Amino acid sequence: MIITGIILSKKAQADVLIHINLQVNSCDQNLNRCCEIIELNSEIQGQLFTILNETSQEGGHYAGVETIKTRLLPWLGTCFSCATSGRLFETNLSLTQKERQLRELASNQTLQLQELQEELTSTRLQLNHVQQDLAKTQLALEDTKTKSATTLLAAEDEIVQLKAVLKTSRAQEKDALRKLDRLNDYEQQIQILRDEISILDAQKSVLQSRLARSRSPSPRHGESKSPSSLPLRSCSPGRARRTNASRRACLVARFGDIYAQERLDAETLLRTYISDTEMVQRIIYIAAVESFHAAKMAYRQFKIRVRETLSLGHSGPESLEDTVMDYIVRHEDLYDVQASVNEVIRSMNINPKISFPPEIDFIVISTLIRELCRVAFSMQTLVPPLDIAFGTDGELFSETKYHRSFDSDFTAALVAYHVWPALMENDVVIVKGEAVTKRGALWSHRSRSRSRSRNRSTSPLLSHHLSQSRSPSPLRSGSPRR
């Protein structure tokens, strides 16, 4: 039993030694293994000495002495000496290996230090290059700033000079326009004088012919009638046809000017009395519609009176219709525009779509109404005549007829109300109007219109103005205006 345990212990010791030699462990692991081996060795030695003691006791007091002397003691001496020399060799070997490792570490550190120094040197060189580039860039930037400042000053001087030139050009343009206006006035005066001379010549010839007919033995029927009180036609036939294109262009331009100037002035004036922008725009639109209606009615009556008067003594190659048209074009100043203005104001006072403070009357926008009536009357003398488009609240919005106002809902398809009418020529749009499109605004306005009953009589201010301004037509009175 004891021998078997010793053998097992030696086998375990061998396994531990083999494990140490085959594996590369850390320092602590190797020390722990060595301590385990020493502990095992001490246990084995204790067991061996116990075996030797028991064996020697079996042979008596002096038994086994020779064996111990000849074998055990010499072997113990040789083992200790061999163990010491082996330990010294292993120690020297380990020291040599450590010195080699230290040398390798020192050489590696030296190489790394050299590499770091080289990198540091190259980095310093790059830094110097970057600093030089930065200095050059700063110099270039300063140079650019200086050049830019110089260029800016030069540009400012040029701008000042150009402004002065522009101011001078505008002054020259104004002078040229004034001269052109004077020239146009002179031409108009010359044309008026020529027309008057031709009228006088025509009157002279007519009077001479009537005098000759009165001396003839067979007087014609109807000579006893009184002569016409109208100025007779000019000797230059077809003037209305010749000037149709130029008059049309001037009237279209004047219509646009009224939209851009007189309409805005009237809107500004109305806003001092009415805070509702929609109501102000409705008033101006209805004033434009009523002005065209009144002017067309006045033109028809004026044309009928002129035709009746000129038909009594008409003769010549021109037709009566051309003669009537020429007369109306030359004598547009005979149009009683104030009567049309009064008619427009009366129509607006009974219009249920608009309202106005009772202490103020629509006469405040009479300037706009008067200009619209004059333009509308002159547009009826064109061939073909110009007229405004018919518009109703709730109609389908037409891109070819109207512009949307800036406060419109551009997704709405129906017109809530109109701001300015479109100008038409034979159902063709010449100038677009302006309309407002909003969702639901039409129904809210209709509900307000139903709930509001407007029965407004003519104010004393308007009555006084009508009584002072209304005068009989020149055609009715028989004395043409000059």
Phi, psi and omega in degrees: 000317182291319181294319179297317178297324178293320180295316178298321179295320178294322179297318177297322178295321179294319179299320179296318180296318178297319180298323180291319183289326185278331183252150175256107183251173175283174182296316180296321179295318179295319179297319177298320179296317179297319179297322177297318180297318180297319178297318177297319180296320179294323177295318180295316179297322178296319179294321180295317180292327175296318178296316180297320180296315181292320180295316181292329178289332180292329182271000180103190187286325183247010180284142177081007183289320181294320180297318179296319181292318187277332186243312188288311184294314177300320181295320177299320180294314180294323180296316181294321178293318178295321180296322180294314180295323178294321178295320179296320180295317179295322179296314179299319180298316180295323178294319179298317179297319179296319178297320178298317180296320179296319178298317180297318178297319180296317179295320179296319178295324179295316178297317178297321179295320178296317179298318178297321178296318178297317178298320178297320179296314179296322178296321178295320178297315177299321178296321177296318178297317179296320178297320177296317178298321178297319178297318178297319180296319178297320178296317179296322179295317178297319178297319179295318178300317180297315179296321180296318179298319179296317179296320179297317178297318179296320179295319178297320177297318179296321179297317179298316179296317179296322176298318178296318178296319179297319178298317178296319180295320178296319178297318177296322179295318178298318178298318180295320178295320177297318178296321179294320176298318178298318179298318177297320177298318179297317180296320178296318179296320178297318180295321178298317179296320178295318178297318179296320179296318180294322177298317180295320177297318179296318178298321180296314181295321179295317179296322178294319179294320178295322179295322178292321180291326179292333178276347181287154184289338182244086181293143180282156180289133175102002180286345181283350179288152180289146179295159182293144178274356180276148170297136183283170188287163182280163178278357179257093185286156174074022181295324179296322179289322182292323184264012185297314183294315180293319178295323178297314179298318179295320181290321177297318178295321180294323177299318176294323177295322177297320178296323185275332186245294185298324179296316179294322177297317178295322179295318177297319180294319181291330181291344174287341179250331184235127180272344181279113181295322180298317180294322178298315180293324177296318180299316181293320180295315180294326176297320178294316180296314180293328179294317177295321180296314180294321180293321178294319177296316179296323179296318179298316179295319179297318181294321178297316181294319179294318179298318180296323182286314183286339181290341181291322182237028183285135174201157179123177183287336182284151175284161180297324181295318178295322179295318178297317181295319178298319180297317182294321180296320181284335185238046176294341179290347176282351179292125180278085185290331182292326177296321177293321178300315179296321178295320178297316181296320177297319179294322180290329180293336180252009179281125183283350184275345184234158178219161184208149178302138185295335181279349180240149182244166180291357178295344180294337178252029181294333178297314177298316181296320181296316180294321178295320179295319179296314180295317180296320178296316180293327179294338179285344179274356179279162177233105358281160181289157176260147181212166179267157181283147177279127181228142178229150176295132179094001179285162179289130183292134181245123179291333181280347184250329186226155165262147173280139176287163186294334181265018181278160170268109188286355175264351180281144183259344183251152180275123177284312174198165184257147177256321182208138182283158175271146180265129187239154172219107183054051178064019176246130182286123176265314178228127179290148173266196181224137181220160179247128177244124179216148177277125177083347182292328182295315182291323178295323179291323178295321178294323177292325180292322179293322184281346183255121177257118185246109177232091190245128179270167180290133183288159177300326179297316179294319180299316178296320181293322179293319181293329182277325189267333184284129180222157181295151181293146178298328180292326179285323182282338177088006179236107181292147179274148178239000000 
